[in-house]
């Protein structure tokens, strides 16, 4: 996946074009290393998905791509530094669509892998926030293993007088 800022126009005569970020989904087909003697630049050759008919967001907010809808074959290369890793999972409802799952980037420090401080991105754009869920009917008990019940200790609380 690549996120690119580009100029968007509604028509050829549009006098108010806007810059906006656009996501491009694809599959890496080849990794090249451009050797300029003094330095090397890794580039990815990708097969891109057509954004017009090959990308959609379903009713649950999941981004779906049709990896068979090929985008522009003349625009195949990106710098490795521009890429963001995603996974494509076959849609359980069948069909040609795959669900896009984003990953949490890793930071590399002297060969050790450490978690990035960024939050893990949501898989879906349409899932409700936890504050929006009615918690009255939610059971906080796991049923797949044994556990113990812990009751709240009310004896240690000091009672305050209201003034």
C-alpha positions as CSV (number, residue, x, y, z in Angstrom):
1,X,0.0,0.0,0.0
2,X,1.2,3.5,-0.8
3,X,-0.4,6.7,0.4
4,X,0.3,9.5,-2.0
5,X,-0.8,13.1,-2.1
6,X,-2.0,14.1,-5.5
7,X,-3.9,16.9,-7.2
8,X,-7.6,16.0,-7.7
9,X,-9.9,17.7,-10.3
10,X,-13.5,17.1,-10.9
11,X,-13.2,18.0,-14.6
12,X,-10.6,19.2,-17.1
13,X,-12.0,22.8,-16.6
14,X,-12.0,22.6,-12.8
15,X,-10.7,25.9,-11.4
16,X,-10.5,24.7,-7.8
17,X,-8.4,21.5,-7.8
18,X,-7.5,20.2,-4.3
19,X,-4.6,18.2,-2.9
20,X,-5.7,15.0,-1.2
21,X,-4.2,11.8,0.0
22,X,-5.1,8.7,-1.9
23,X,-4.3,5.1,-1.0
24,X,-3.0,2.7,-3.7
25,X,-3.2,-1.0,-3.0
26,X,-1.1,-3.6,-4.8
27,X,1.2,-6.6,-4.6
28,X,5.0,-6.5,-4.8
29,X,6.1,-8.6,-7.8
30,X,9.8,-7.8,-7.8
31,X,12.4,-6.0,-5.7
32,X,15.2,-4.2,-7.5
33,X,18.3,-2.5,-6.2
34,X,19.5,0.5,-8.1
35,X,23.3,0.6,-7.7
36,X,24.8,4.1,-8.1
37,X,28.3,3.0,-6.9
38,X,28.3,5.5,-4.0
39,X,24.8,4.4,-2.8
40,X,22.1,1.9,-3.5
41,X,18.3,2.5,-3.7
42,X,15.8,-0.3,-3.3
43,X,12.7,-0.1,-5.4
44,X,9.6,-2.3,-5.6
45,X,7.9,-3.3,-8.9
46,X,4.2,-3.6,-8.1
47,X,1.0,-4.8,-9.7
48,X,-1.5,-2.1,-8.6
49,X,-5.2,-2.5,-8.1
50,X,-7.4,-0.2,-10.1
51,X,-8.9,2.4,-7.7
52,X,-12.0,3.0,-9.8
53,X,-13.5,-0.5,-9.7
54,X,-11.1,-2.6,-7.6
55,X,-11.4,-0.9,-4.2
56,X,-14.4,-0.4,-2.0
57,X,-15.4,-0.1,1.6
58,X,-18.1,-2.4,2.8
59,X,-21.0,-1.7,5.2
60,X,-18.8,-2.6,8.2
61,X,-16.1,-0.2,7.2
62,X,-13.6,-2.8,5.9
63,X,-11.6,-1.9,2.8
64,X,-11.9,-4.6,0.2
65,X,-9.8,-4.9,-3.0
66,X,-10.2,-7.0,-6.1
67,X,-6.6,-8.1,-6.8
68,X,-7.6,-9.1,-10.4
69,X,-8.6,-5.5,-11.4
70,X,-5.2,-4.3,-12.5
71,X,-4.4,-0.6,-12.5
72,X,-2.0,1.4,-14.7
73,X,0.7,-1.0,-15.9
74,X,3.0,1.9,-16.9
75,X,3.3,3.1,-13.3
76,X,4.8,0.1,-11.5
77,X,7.7,1.4,-9.4
78,X,7.9,2.9,-5.9
79,X,10.7,3.5,-3.5
80,X,10.8,0.9,-0.7
81,X,10.6,3.7,1.8
82,X,7.1,4.7,0.4
83,X,5.5,1.3,1.0
84,X,3.3,0.4,3.9
85,X,2.8,-3.3,4.7
86,X,-0.7,-4.7,4.5
87,X,-2.1,-8.2,4.3
88,X,-4.9,-9.4,2.1
89,X,-7.3,-11.9,3.5
90,X,-9.9,-13.6,1.4
91,X,-13.4,-12.3,2.2
92,X,-15.2,-15.1,4.1
93,X,-18.4,-14.2,2.1
94,X,-16.7,-15.5,-1.0
95,X,-16.3,-13.8,-4.3
96,X,-13.3,-12.1,-5.7
97,X,-12.8,-9.5,-2.9
98,X,-10.0,-9.5,-0.3
99,X,-10.0,-7.6,3.0
100,X,-7.2,-5.3,3.6
101,X,-5.5,-5.6,7.0
102,X,-3.0,-3.1,8.1
103,X,0.0,-3.8,10.4
104,X,1.7,-2.0,13.1
105,X,5.1,-0.7,11.9
106,X,8.2,-2.0,13.7
107,X,11.2,0.1,14.6
108,X,14.6,-1.4,14.3
109,X,17.3,-0.2,16.7
110,X,20.8,-1.8,16.3
111,X,19.3,-5.0,15.1
112,X,16.7,-5.3,17.9
113,X,13.1,-5.0,17.0
114,X,11.0,-2.8,19.3
115,X,7.4,-1.9,19.0
116,X,6.5,1.5,17.5
117,X,4.7,3.9,19.9
118,X,2.0,4.5,17.3
119,X,-1.3,2.9,18.0
120,X,-2.2,-0.2,15.9
121,X,-4.6,1.1,13.2
122,X,-8.1,-0.2,13.1
123,X,-9.0,-2.8,10.6
124,X,-12.4,-1.3,10.0
125,X,-13.5,2.3,9.7
126,X,-17.1,1.6,10.7
127,X,-16.7,-0.2,14.1
128,X,-18.2,1.7,17.0
129,X,-16.0,3.2,19.7
130,X,-16.1,1.4,23.1
131,X,-18.0,4.4,24.5
132,X,-20.8,3.9,22.0
133,X,-21.5,0.3,23.0
134,X,-24.3,-0.4,25.5
135,X,-22.4,-2.2,28.3
136,X,-25.5,-3.4,30.2
137,X,-25.7,-6.7,28.3
138,X,-22.0,-7.3,28.0
139,X,-20.7,-10.3,30.0
140,X,-17.1,-9.9,31.3
141,X,-16.7,-13.6,32.0
142,X,-14.7,-15.9,29.8
143,X,-16.4,-19.2,29.1
144,X,-13.5,-21.0,27.5
145,X,-11.5,-21.5,30.8
146,X,-12.0,-21.8,34.5
147,X,-11.7,-18.7,36.6
148,X,-12.5,-17.2,40.0
149,X,-14.9,-14.5,40.9
150,X,-13.6,-11.5,42.7
151,X,-16.0,-9.5,44.7
152,X,-15.5,-5.8,45.4
153,X,-14.2,-5.0,48.9
154,X,-16.5,-2.3,50.3
155,X,-15.1,-2.4,53.9
156,X,-12.0,-0.4,53.1
157,X,-13.8,2.6,51.7
158,X,-14.2,5.6,54.0
159,X,-17.5,7.2,54.1
160,X,-17.6,10.9,53.4
161,X,-20.0,13.3,54.8
162,X,-21.8,15.5,52.4
163,X,-21.9,19.1,53.1
